[in-house]
Amino acid sequence: MFGRLGGTEILVILVVGFLIFGPKKLPEIGKAFGDTIREFKKSAKDSKEDVKEAEGIEESK
C-alpha cells in the first residue's frame, strides 16, 4: 500500500508543487531531485562494492 505511488498520488504531488513553487522553478527542482537520487544510488553502489571487497579480503585470510 505504501510502497508505490499511483497516478493519482503523483498528480497531486505535481499540482501541489506547481502551486507552491510555480512553473519557472519546478523544472529546476525536478533536476536537482533527479541529481540527488542519482548520487544516492551511486553512493549505495560504491558502498556495496566496498563491502563485497572487504568480505573477499576477510575470506582470503
C-alpha positions as CSV (number, residue, x, y, z in Angstrom):
1,M,0.0,0.0,0.0
2,F,2.8,2.5,0.9
3,G,5.5,1.0,-1.4
4,R,4.4,2.6,-4.7
5,L,2.9,5.8,-5.9
6,G,0.0,5.6,-8.2
7,G,-1.0,8.0,-10.9
8,T,-3.4,10.0,-8.6
9,E,-0.7,10.5,-6.0
10,I,1.8,11.7,-8.5
11,L,-0.7,14.1,-10.0
12,V,-1.5,15.5,-6.5
13,I,2.2,16.0,-5.8
14,L,2.8,17.7,-9.1
15,V,-0.2,20.1,-8.6
16,V,0.9,21.0,-5.1
17,G,4.5,21.5,-6.3
18,F,3.2,23.7,-9.1
19,L,1.1,25.8,-6.7
20,I,3.9,26.2,-4.2
21,F,6.9,26.8,-6.5
22,G,5.4,28.0,-9.8
23,P,6.1,26.9,-13.3
24,K,9.5,28.5,-13.6
25,K,11.1,26.9,-10.5
26,L,9.6,23.4,-10.9
27,P,11.9,22.1,-13.6
28,E,15.0,23.2,-11.6
29,I,13.6,21.4,-8.5
30,G,13.0,18.3,-10.6
31,K,16.5,18.3,-12.0
32,A,18.0,18.8,-8.5
33,F,15.9,16.0,-7.2
34,G,17.0,13.7,-10.0
35,D,20.6,14.5,-9.5
36,T,20.3,13.8,-5.8
37,I,18.7,10.4,-6.4
38,R,21.4,9.6,-9.0
39,E,24.2,10.4,-6.5
40,F,22.5,8.4,-3.7
41,K,22.3,5.4,-6.0
42,K,25.9,5.8,-7.0
43,S,27.0,6.0,-3.3
44,A,24.9,3.0,-2.4
45,K,26.5,1.0,-5.3
46,D,30.0,2.1,-4.3
47,S,29.3,1.1,-0.6
48,K,28.0,-2.3,-1.7
49,E,31.2,-2.9,-3.8
50,D,33.4,-1.8,-0.8
51,V,31.6,-4.3,1.4
52,K,32.0,-7.1,-1.1
53,E,35.7,-6.3,-1.5
54,A,36.1,-6.3,2.3
55,E,34.4,-9.7,2.5
56,G,36.8,-11.0,-0.1
57,I,39.8,-9.8,1.9
58,E,38.4,-11.4,5.1
59,E,37.8,-14.7,3.4
60,S,41.3,-14.9,2.0
61,K,42.9,-14.5,5.5
